[in-house]
Amino acid sequence: METFFSAEDRKKISEAEKGLQTRVKKAAKQHKDELDKLLGKLNEKYQVELSSIESGRSSKFPLEIKLTDKSVDVPLNDWGSGTQNRTRILISVLEAVRMRSSVTVEDRSTPVFLVEEPESFLHPSAQAEFGQVLNGLAEELEIQIIATTHSPYMLNQNDPSANYLLERKIFRNLPRETTLKDTSGGDWMLPFAENLGIVPSEFKSWEPVFAAHSSKVILVEGEIDKNYFELFRKKYKSIYSIPDNVDIVPYGGKDSLKNTSILQFMINKFGKVFITFDLDARTDVESALKRLGLSDGSDYCAIGLNSAGNDCIEGLIPNSIKQKVYSDKHELVTAISSQDVKARNAARSQIKKHFFDEFEKNVFYDKDLVEFKKLFNVISKAFS
């Protein structure tokens, strides 16, 4: 049965529809503004988009929510599976927070957000970045995010106690009870590495980096390099121009830089990272750093002079120090040419230590430390 309305009734209905559309648009804009605010720091990269969905006979007015990347003009459905998954998780987090702050009791939801395997379809470096994003959102939005993961790159580095490792016991090839494995102490990452398929030795050299909590760090090859930086910070303030709030952290040798997945994981731990390495390692490590999008001078630099024996941090110290050590420790100089690799490496390490000890005992003028000043100026500029 059809009902016919008079012209006057149709006019009133049309006006009512326009008024309703206006109110829906106003409410949608307010909704979008709320979500934009919830983005917090992510607002620099992402933006919220709302579009209405045909509501049919329902009394509700559903809106489709999209989170778009400001730097990429591509619809979400055309992105890769990992990016789609990550975006939908972010939207769900924002929606949960918005509903929590709703004025009506029936629309409120708990501030605990559960997500299963957020690393799905993401490259390890992207997993590490997304893990940091979720940690940042939980802190900034004051919600608890509980994530199950099979990826060590998603773990919370800022608060290791927030990570729980569940291990399934096997008896006669049959799964038994699940237990909570101890991950306390300085080596907290190693049990995760063993259980999640990462070679534990690859993480061993990164232990000092795990322990660092500063937002700005300089990664140096080893303890000797760190000692030089710390000595200049205390003793030669006119040479050392790097800000005091930048920590110096050793990463255990050039080979650590070749594993780009772990390196990206470490870079995402901090607000700003600058990487140094000996000049003689440039060929081995620079290609890996560039694959991560890092730039020479802005994100990393090689230390040393382009001459034999000086392509490392010891190449920057005055020649008088080298001459004295070579003269006093001639047996170590001889051992450097040994056919025994272990003996050769041990001799090099000892000579490096003697170089530093002798350098530390002396006092030099600024003109004697020009190469160090150049190095520190490059690094300081990266943190300015």
Buried (B, 14 or more C-beta within 10 A) or exposed (E): EEEEEEEEEEEEEEEEEEEEEEEBEEEBEEBBEBBBEBBBEBBEBBBBEBEEEEEEEEEEBEBEBBBBBEEEEEEBEEBEEBBBBBBBBBBBBBBBBBBBEEEEEEEEBEBEBEBEBBBBBBBBBBBBBBBBBBBBBBEBBEBEBEBEBEBBBBBBBEEBEBBEBEEEEEEEEEEEEEEEEEBEEEBBBBBBBBBBEBEEEBBBBBBBBBEBEBEBBBBBBBEBBBBBBEBBBEEBEEBBBBEEEBBBBBBBEBEBBBBBBBBBBBBBBBEBBBBBBBBBBBEBBBEBBEEBEBEEEEBBBBBBBEEEEBBBBBBBBBEEBBEBBBEEBEEBBEBBEEEEEEEBEBBBEBBBBBBBEBBEEEEBEEEBBEBBBEBBEBBBEBBE
